[in-house]
Amino acid sequence: MNKLMSRLAGLVAVALAAPAFAALDIGEKAPDFTAPAALAGKTYKFSLAENLAKGPVVLYFYPASFSVGCSAEAHEFAESIAKFQELGATVIGVSTDDIDTQVKFSQQVCQGKFPVASDSAKTVVKSYDAAMMVLPDYANRISYVIAPDSSIVYNYQSLNPSKHVANTLAALRDWEKTNKKKQ
């Protein structure tokens, strides 16, 4: 019996450690949304459609404001925001934290350089299949690059926050090169 329990525990650990893939794949249409957001401590309504009218959008989901990994990721996005802007992209972070938490996070960690949205009802998280499997009240760490026509051009999922900024910048550069060739 101990061997069986040990083996089951091992299988559960492997299943939990295995990467889960984002449901929205490249080429799929990104669900439109409007959500309460904060930028530099001020609240407003973020509209995906309005921002896509200006250019591509990097939409990244993260589990919890002020946690170590999420703070590191937001800081890296803030430090790289000029690179995203050079590519004409808007960056928006989304978590299930309430708007009061996002107001503070936008000022302190995001340095007022990009908005973070509150999805406490989890409607955006669900529409992008970004809920954690094990802890569904939290968003998983997933980054999407969305083209102005609402198509997903890139997705990356990893709880490790270290590659989301570099990967989305590379995807934006690739998308830009492809679009310049088409024109």
Secondary structure in CASP SS format (residue, H / E / C, confidence):
PFRMAT SS
TARGET T0000
AUTHOR 0000-0000-0000
METHOD secondary structure of the structure
MODEL  1
M C 1.00
N H 1.00
K H 1.00
L H 1.00
M H 1.00
S H 1.00
R H 1.00
L H 1.00
A H 1.00
G H 1.00
L H 1.00
V H 1.00
A H 1.00
V H 1.00
A H 1.00
L H 1.00
A H 1.00
A C 1.00
P C 1.00
A C 1.00
F C 1.00
A C 1.00
A C 1.00
L C 1.00
D C 1.00
I C 1.00
G C 1.00
E C 1.00
K E 1.00
A C 1.00
P C 1.00
D C 1.00
F C 1.00
T E 1.00
A E 1.00
P E 1.00
A E 1.00
A E 1.00
L E 1.00
A C 1.00
G C 1.00
K E 1.00
T E 1.00
Y E 1.00
K E 1.00
F E 1.00
S E 1.00
L H 1.00
A H 1.00
E H 1.00
N H 1.00
L H 1.00
A C 1.00
K C 1.00
G C 1.00
P C 1.00
V E 1.00
V E 1.00
L E 1.00
Y E 1.00
F E 1.00
Y C 1.00
P C 1.00
A C 1.00
S C 1.00
F C 1.00
S C 1.00
V H 1.00
G H 1.00
C H 1.00
S H 1.00
A H 1.00
E H 1.00
A H 1.00
H H 1.00
E H 1.00
F H 1.00
A H 1.00
E H 1.00
S C 1.00
I H 1.00
A H 1.00
K H 1.00
F H 1.00
Q H 1.00
E H 1.00
L C 1.00
G C 1.00
A C 1.00
T E 1.00
V E 1.00
I E 1.00
G E 1.00
V E 1.00
S E 1.00
T C 1.00
D C 1.00
D C 1.00
I H 1.00
D H 1.00
T H 1.00
Q H 1.00
V H 1.00
K H 1.00
F H 1.00
S H 1.00
Q H 1.00
Q H 1.00
V C 1.00
C C 1.00
Q C 1.00
G C 1.00
K C 1.00
F C 1.00
P C 1.00
V E 1.00
A E 1.00
S E 1.00
D C 1.00
S C 1.00
A C 1.00
K C 1.00
T H 1.00
V H 1.00
V H 1.00
K H 1.00
S H 1.00
Y C 1.00
D C 1.00
A C 1.00
A E 1.00
M C 1.00
M C 1.00
V C 1.00
L C 1.00
P C 1.00
D C 1.00
Y C 1.00
A E 1.00
N C 1.00
R C 1.00
I E 1.00
S E 1.00
Y E 1.00
V E 1.00
I E 1.00
A C 1.00
P C 1.00
D C 1.00
S C 1.00
S E 1.00
I E 1.00
V E 1.00
Y E 1.00
N E 1.00
Y E 1.00
Q E 1.00
S C 1.00
L C 1.00
N C 1.00
P H 1.00
S H 1.00
K H 1.00
H H 1.00
V H 1.00
A H 1.00
N H 1.00
T H 1.00
L H 1.00
A H 1.00
A H 1.00
L H 1.00
R H 1.00
D H 1.00
W H 1.00
E H 1.00
K H 1.00
T H 1.00
N H 1.00
K H 1.00
K H 1.00
K H 1.00
Q C 1.00
END
